[in-house]
C-alpha cells in the first residue's frame, strides 16, 4: 500500500530538551497543588485524603490500562499500533509515580482509625480528645454495630446529614456474619497494606521492563527483543488484569467494606481504558500539531484509536449497567445502599443524582452518537473534541466512585480541585519527561512498516 513507502528519514521523532524542563515544572506545580489542597481542607484531613484518592484513582486507572494494552499488542503481535506504542509505554511507566503516590495511603491504612470527641471536664467545659475508633459486630443479630467510643453522646449527630439510615456511616445493616468476618480478615491493615504495595510494585516493574526493552531495541536494533516481549505477554496480561481488579477492590470498593460487587474491577478497568484511548488520541494530535510523527502516524492510526474509543464507551456502559441491573433487580438493602448514597434513586435525595444523569448522557449517549460515524473518527477537530469531552467525564466517573463515601452531599471546592488537579498535573509532567527521554516511536521494531501500511476498510 502507499503508506508502506513513506519516507521517514526526515521525520522528527525526538522531543526538544526543553520539554524535559517543562515536565519538571509541571511536576513541581502538581506537588504544590497537592500541598495547597492539604491546607485548603482547613484541618479536615479526612476530606483531603478522599480528594487525594479521587485524583489517584484517575491516575492509576489510565496508567494500568496503558500497561495492559502495551502487553496485549505484544501478545497478538499487532502491527498497526507500533508507531504510536511508545506513547502508551510512557503512559504505562507512570505506574512508578502511582506507586509513590499510593505509599502515603498505605502508611495511613496501617494507622488505627481515630475519632475526635468532646470529653466533659470537671469545670463543666469540654475538651476535644482523639480516641481510637473501633468497629464491632453483633453476633446475636448478625449486624455490624456503629463505632464504639468512650463518649458516644458527644459525637456530632449524623441523622440530619443522612436522612436515610442505610447510608449513615456505621449504620447497622442486615448482613451475613460469615461474609462480614471474611471481609474483616481480607481488610486487616497489615494484609491490605502488603497486598496493595506488592501489587503496585509488580505493575510498575512490568511497565519499566516493557519500556526499557523497547528503548533498548531502538539502540541495538535487536529484533529478538520483540519476540521476547511477545513470549511473556500472555501470563503477564493475566497477572496485570487480576492486579487491576484487586486494586479496584482494595483501594476504592473497600471504602465501604460492607458492599461488594464482582463487577467493580471490570468497571474500573473499562473506565480507565476509555480514558487511556482518549488521552492517546489527544497526545498524538498535540504532537503532530507541533511537527512530530507527521509521516509515521496518519489518519488510519487515529481512525483505529477512534474505534477503540467508541467500543469502550459501550463496554464501560455495559459494565456499569450490568452491575447496577443485577443489584437493582435483587433489591437487597445490603447492596442498594451503595447506589442510594450516589443518587441513583429519587427515594432519598443526596445531591448526586444530577451527576449520575450527567455521566449517563455525557459518557455514553452523546459520545456514543458523536463517534459512531467514520467521519468523526478521522476528523482531527472531532476526535480532539470528543477526547477532551471523554477525559472530562472520566474525572466525573472517578469522583462518583470516591467522594460519596466522604460526604452525603457533593463536595467540589478547593480541596477536591487542588488535590485531583495536582495529581493530574504531576502525572502529566512525569509523562512528558518520560516521553522526552527516548524516541517518540519504536524506530527499530520489525513491525514499523506494517504499521505504516495500516488501513481501515470501514
BELUR-V235266 format. One record per helix or strand of 2 or more residues. SS is the DSSP state (@ for helix, = for strand). FROM is the first residue (numbers start at 1). LEN is the number of residues. Records with the same first field share a line. If there is no record, write none. Layout:
# BELUR-V235266
SS->FROM-LEN, FROM-LEN
This chain:
# BELUR-V235266
@->2-4, 18-23, 45-31, 82-11, 95-16, 152-3, 165-3, 177-10, 189-32, 224-8, 233-19, 253-4, 264-26, 299-32, 333-9, 353-18, 374-5, 380-26, 414-22, 448-5
=->114-7, 126-7, 137-2, 143-2
